[in-house]
Amino acid sequence: ISPHFLPDGRHFLYAVGDRGLIQQRIVVGSLDSKEVKHILGDGTLAGYAPPGWLLFVRSGALLAQSFDAKKLELQGEAVPLTKPNNNNNRVSVSENGVLIWQGDTEREFQLAWFDRAGKQGETIGLPVKSRSGFALRLSPDGKRALTNRVDPQTLNRDIWVIDLARNLFTRLTTDPGNDQTPTWSPNGSQAVFYASRGDVLGLYQKDLNSGAVEELLLKGIYLPLDWSPDGRFIILSQTSPKSRRDIWALPLFGDRQPSPLLNSEFDEYRPQFSPDMRWLVYVSDESGSYEVYVQPFTADGKLGGSKQRISTNGGNQPRFSRNGQELFYIAADGMMMAVKINGTTFESPKPLFKTRMLPSLIQSGIEYDVTADGQRFLIGTQVGEPSPVSVILNWTEGLKK
């Protein structure tokens, strides 16, 4: 996590996070060896500043400690540069003594309903703090929602079921791990999600009615993004070192083996089925920016025909309305966009309202959903203002006193 090269260009600092622990360890690695050297056992790496300072965060405060980049050793005592705040590791420092620091990079956000004009309605749950939103999916009957939430103490990510009428959150999973991107079965009786269970990473399925033990459907790092309306396919996202994020289809019949649908050198993710299963919509950066595309989906689980680009100036997080009459997506400026569908024709996108969502390019899940009639949106929405950015001039002067 957060690698920083040292002046020799061969060694580098980075942080190691231990499962279940909030703090990190800071170590030194090398391009010439697989061996690592332990530097600091309690701190989040913020950076290296010449001529020889290690910057790190501990208990919400930014500290500096002298660091010998040749011996790879800390010297002296750590000196606090800021007062303790909340979670932070957003720091930038120049060689001429200017340091920029943001005291808290996490934002409060809350699930809230919006109409097509952007008027906010009732909220769901209490505000929580996070640097990015959580995957969200309404049930087929619109009465519940699935989401993943991070426990602020253990940092475990679990799947939750939300009873929307009662504004009630109930855990679906409790195992230590990183449970992500929950998706409903077409009849709303089951959920699939990615999870780590001990050493077994994979796609898991859980019955919501019986409470039966989770079933492993597929080993590997496959994130479920949608379950086809006919129940025959689960569409997946997988990351490859060569082709980045790719889109796969898992048939729930026959040999039940996944196969790639899109695995080019570009980033392709956030796929969704149209309600009639005629189309697969997804996001790709093949044009140089993230845009929304649709492509025909065949009965045998393949992509056929030519793709169409839907967004015109950046687009992400596409969702079909369940009546199949519209496609929605989030523009690069955060605007909710609507595209009417007439048969096989997608009309020009029209802006509806400006959202206040958290940054989400690195997340694979989609962080809002829309009711069946396309009239209301449940969105993870920022609350309040971000913490201010502080500029510290001649920051090393305080270390010499």
Number of C-alpha atoms within 10 A of each C-alpha: 13 14 17 18 16 20 15 9 10 12 19 21 25 20 22 16 13 10 14 13 11 16 19 21 18 23 19 21 18 16 10 8 9 7 9 13 13 13 18 17 13 15 22 28 29 26 23 24 21 15 12 18 20 23 26 25 27 20 16 19 19 28 21 23 19 19 21 14 19 11 7 17 14 17 13 8 10 17 14 18 18 15 11 17 15 13 20 22 23 17 19 16 20 10 9 10 14 14 18 16 21 18 24 19 18 17 21 19 23 20 23 18 21 20 16 15 13 15 10 15 13 11 18 21 14 10 16 17 17 18 15 20 27 25 23 23 26 23 22 18 12 15 13 19 22 24 24 25 20 17 11 12 9 13 16 18 21 22 26 20 22 22 16 16 10 10 13 13 17 11 14 19 17 12 15 17 19 19 27 26 27 28 28 25 20 18 12 17 14 16 23 27 23 27 30 19 15 9 6 13 19 20 24 23 23 20 17 14 9 9 10 10 9 14 12 18 16 18 14 14 18 24 29 30 28 25 22 19 18 12 13 16 21 24 26 28 24 20 17 12 7 10 15 15 22 24 25 25 23 22 19 14 10 6 8 13 12 17 15 17 17 21 19 16 15 17 19 28 29 27 29 25 24 24 17 12 16 14 21 21 25 24 26 24 16 13 9 9 13 20 26 29 21 22 17 19 19 14 9 9 17 15 17 11 9 8 14 14 15 23 24 11 12 20 26 25 26 30 23 26 20 18 13 18 17 19 22 26 27 25 24 15 12 18 18 25 20 25 20 16 15 11 8 9 10 17 14 13 18 13 16 15 18 15 18 15 20 20 11 16 11 7 16 22 28 23 24 25 25 22 19 17 12 20 12 19 21 24 26 27 22 23 15 9 8 14 12 11 14 13 14 15 13 11 16 15 9 10 13 5 5
